[in-house]
């Protein structure tokens, strides 16, 4: 069943939509907000179009119970922000349209909720920066099954991007052979700083932007109980990456960590473990991060 409403006098999301509706279109109305659980009774809904209204606010729980939804379109509204965490309520969602809104920030945590989205249109907004977490999502080093990464279609044009590593890496990777990402429009423009004149991204020179690469001194370490051990990793990338250590199991307390950058594009870090106990055993991950991306390497410590 298709339900379409285009009443220019409508100011609220209707509550009497038939429960067997599969496609709902609310377009060109005066609706300005989408309240909590606005579509809770529409469990069979697969397509939801809320386009060209006056929506400024969406509650994080607006889409509760839309477990069958495949497509959500919010083009042509007045959204300055979007509740990305609300995507958890739409586990089958594949297509998300946010074209022609007022989004100025694409938060890093959005990547957590976007793995299943294969069509994302963010064109004609006010976005300036892409977080590196999204590059790791869209261009994984190796997909989980060891095969090809999931193909995605992205609309990023007509935004005031800053000429930085993320956007240049995105352009470069999307144009490579076999890229998992297809840009709707490859004519992206950017500026060196806010307010400066814009240039075509393909004309910008970002040859030095390099995603981090991490190399541990050893991937497996075996040390006796009560001994002292130092775990080390080295990273390269540009801009020079920062390094952090993560322990997968419960951490037993603060341990001294040192890091240094002997030259641009290179950094090393060590974690010092004195008086080893069995609780110190486990996997330690050395994570490198810069504006071009994130990479990490594991080190397994066994205490005998």
C-alpha positions in Angstrom: 0.0 0.0 0.0 1.2 3.5 -0.9 0.1 6.5 1.1 1.0 10.0 -0.2 0.3 13.3 1.5 1.1 16.7 -0.1 -1.2 19.0 1.8 0.5 22.3 2.1 -1.5 23.0 5.3 -0.3 19.8 7.1 1.8 20.7 10.1 2.3 17.4 11.9 3.1 13.8 11.0 -0.3 12.0 10.6 -1.1 9.3 13.2 -3.9 7.5 11.2 -1.7 6.0 8.4 -2.9 2.4 7.7 -0.6 -0.2 9.5 -0.1 -2.2 6.3 1.5 0.8 4.5 4.7 -0.2 2.6 5.5 3.2 1.1 4.8 6.6 2.8 5.4 9.9 1.2 4.9 13.2 3.1 6.0 15.9 0.7 5.7 19.7 0.5 4.0 20.2 3.8 4.5 22.5 6.8 5.8 19.6 9.0 8.7 21.0 11.0 9.5 18.2 13.5 9.4 14.4 13.6 8.5 13.3 17.1 9.5 10.2 19.1 8.1 7.0 17.7 6.3 8.9 14.9 5.9 5.7 12.8 5.7 3.1 15.5 2.6 1.4 14.0 4.1 1.1 10.6 6.2 -2.1 11.1 5.8 -3.1 7.4 7.0 0.2 6.0 9.9 -0.2 3.5 10.1 3.3 1.9 9.7 6.6 3.8 9.9 9.9 2.0 9.8 13.1 4.1 11.0 15.3 1.3 10.7 19.1 0.8 9.0 19.9 4.0 10.2 22.3 6.7 11.7 19.7 9.1 14.2 21.2 11.5 14.2 18.6 14.2 14.2 14.8 14.3 14.0 12.9 17.6 16.7 10.2 18.0 13.9 7.7 18.5 11.6 8.9 15.7 12.2 5.7 13.7 11.6 3.1 16.4 10.1 -0.1 15.1 10.9 0.5 11.4 12.7 -2.8 11.2 11.7 -3.4 7.6 12.6 0.1 6.2 15.0 0.1 3.2 14.9 3.7 2.1 14.7 7.0 4.0 14.7 10.3 2.2 14.8 13.6 3.9 15.9 15.8 0.9 14.9 19.4 0.8 14.4 20.1 4.5 16.0 22.5 7.1 18.0 20.0 9.1 21.1 21.4 10.7 21.9 18.1 12.4 20.8 14.4 12.0 20.4 11.8 14.8 22.7 9.2 13.4 22.2 6.9 16.4 18.6 6.6 15.3 19.8 4.4 12.4 20.0 1.6 14.9 16.2 1.3 14.8 16.3 0.6 11.0 18.7 -2.4 10.7 17.8 -3.1 7.0 18.1 0.5 5.8 20.3 0.8 2.7 19.5 4.2 1.2 19.6 7.5 3.1 19.0 10.8 1.4 19.9 14.1 3.1 20.3 16.2 0.0 19.7 19.9 0.2 19.6 20.5 4.0 21.8 22.6 6.3 24.1 20.0 7.8 27.4 21.5 8.8 28.9 18.7 10.8 29.5 15.0 9.9 30.4 13.5 13.3 32.9 10.7 13.7 30.5 8.5 15.6 28.2 8.4 12.5 30.5 5.8 11.0 29.3 3.3 13.7 25.7 3.4 12.4 26.5 3.5 8.6 27.9 0.0 7.7 24.8 -1.1 6.0 24.1 2.1 4.1 25.0 1.6 0.4 23.5 4.9 -0.9 24.2 8.1 1.0 23.4 11.5 -0.4 24.8 14.4 1.6 25.1 16.8 -1.4 24.1 20.4 -1.1 24.7 20.9 2.6 27.3 22.9 4.5 29.8 20.2 5.3 33.5 21.1 5.5 35.3 18.0 7.0 35.0 14.3 6.7 36.2 12.4 9.8 38.8 9.7 9.1 36.5 7.0 10.6 34.4 7.3 7.5 37.4 6.6 5.2 38.0 3.4 7.2 34.4 2.4 6.7 34.2 3.2 3.0 37.7 2.0 2.1 38.5 -1.0 4.4 42.0 -2.5 4.1 40.4 -5.9 3.8 36.7 -6.8 4.0 35.6 -9.3 6.7 35.2 -12.2 4.3 38.5 -11.5 2.5 36.7 -10.5 -0.6 35.6 -7.3 -2.2 34.4 -4.4 -0.1 30.8 -3.5 -0.3 29.9 -1.1 -3.1 28.6 2.3 -2.0 27.2 5.3 -3.8 28.0 8.7 -2.2 26.7 12.2 -2.9 29.2 14.7 -1.5 29.2 17.5 -4.1 28.0 21.0 -3.5 29.5 21.3 0.0 32.1 23.9 1.1 34.8 21.2 1.8 38.2 22.2 3.2 41.1 21.0 1.2 42.4 18.5 3.6 43.7 14.9 3.6 40.4 13.2 4.1 38.6 14.7 1.1 41.6 14.4 -1.1 42.1 10.7 -0.1 38.4 10.1 -0.8 38.7 11.5 -4.2 41.9 9.6 -5.0 40.6 6.3 -3.7 37.2 6.7 -5.4 38.9 7.1 -8.8 41.2 4.1 -8.4 40.4 0.9 -10.3 37.9 -1.4 -8.5 37.0 1.3 -5.9 34.2 0.3 -3.6 32.9 3.9 -3.7 31.2 5.6 -6.6 30.7 9.4 -6.3 27.5 10.8 -7.8 29.5 13.8 -9.0 33.3 13.8 -9.1 33.5 17.6 -9.5 34.1 18.3 -5.8 35.4 21.8 -4.9 37.3 22.8 -1.8 39.0 25.8 -0.2 42.3 26.0 1.7 40.5 27.8 4.5 37.0 29.0 5.3 36.2 32.1 3.2 39.0 31.6 0.7 38.4 31.0 -3.0 37.5 27.5 -4.1 39.3 25.1 -6.4 38.4 21.9 -8.1 39.6 19.1 -5.9 41.3 17.3 -8.8 43.6 20.4 -9.1 44.7 20.3 -5.5 48.0 18.8 -4.7 47.9 16.4 -1.7 50.4 13.8 -2.7 51.9 13.7 0.8 48.6 12.7 2.5 49.3 9.1 3.6 47.2 6.8 5.7 49.1 5.4 8.7 51.0 2.1 8.6 51.9 0.4 11.8 54.7 -2.1 12.4 55.1 -3.8 15.8 58.6 -4.8 16.9 57.2 -8.2 17.5 53.7 -9.7 17.1 54.2 -12.3 19.9 56.1 -11.9 23.1 56.6 -14.6 25.8 58.0 -13.5 29.2 58.3 -15.1 32.6 56.2 -14.1 35.6 57.6 -11.1 37.4 59.9 -10.0 34.6 60.0 -6.6 32.8 59.0 -6.2 29.2 58.8 -3.4 26.7 56.3 -3.5 23.8 57.1 -1.2 20.8 55.5 -0.2 17.6 56.5 2.1 14.8 54.2 4.1 12.5 54.6 6.1 9.3 52.1 8.4 7.6 51.5 12.0 6.8 50.5 14.0 8.7 52.6 12.4 11.4 50.3 9.9 13.1 49.6 9.8 16.9 49.9 6.4 18.6 47.7 5.0 21.4 47.7 1.6 23.1 44.6 -0.5 23.7 44.4 -3.7 25.7 41.5 -6.0 24.7 40.9 -7.5 28.2 40.5 -5.7 31.5 43.4 -3.4 32.1 45.2 -3.9 35.4 46.4 -0.3 35.9 48.2 2.5 34.3 51.5 1.6 32.6 54.2 4.0 31.5 53.9 4.9 27.8 56.4 6.9 25.8 56.3 8.1 22.2 58.5 10.2 20.0 58.6 11.5 16.5 62.2 11.5 15.2 61.2 13.1 11.9 58.1 14.2 10.1 56.0 11.3 9.0 57.5 8.9 11.6 56.5 8.1 15.2 57.4 5.3 17.6 55.8 4.3 20.9 56.6 1.9 23.8 54.6 0.6 26.7 56.6 -0.5 29.8 55.4 -3.4 31.8 57.3 -4.0 35.0 56.8 -7.0 37.3 54.6 -9.0 34.9 51.6 -10.8 36.4 49.2 -13.2 34.6 46.7 -10.3 34.4 49.1 -8.5 32.1 48.8 -11.3 29.5 46.6 -10.7 26.5 46.5 -8.7 23.3 47.7 -5.2 23.1 46.8 -3.1 20.0 48.9 -0.2 18.8 46.7 2.3 17.0 48.0 5.0 14.7 45.8 7.8 13.6 46.1 10.9 11.4 43.8 13.0 9.2 44.1 10.4 6.4 42.9 7.5 8.4 43.4 4.9 11.2 45.5 1.7 11.3 46.4 -0.7 14.1 48.5 -3.8 14.8 48.2 -6.4 17.5 50.9 -7.7 19.9 50.1 -10.8 21.9 51.8 -11.1 25.3 52.0 -14.5 27.1 53.2 -14.7 30.7 54.7 -18.1 31.8 
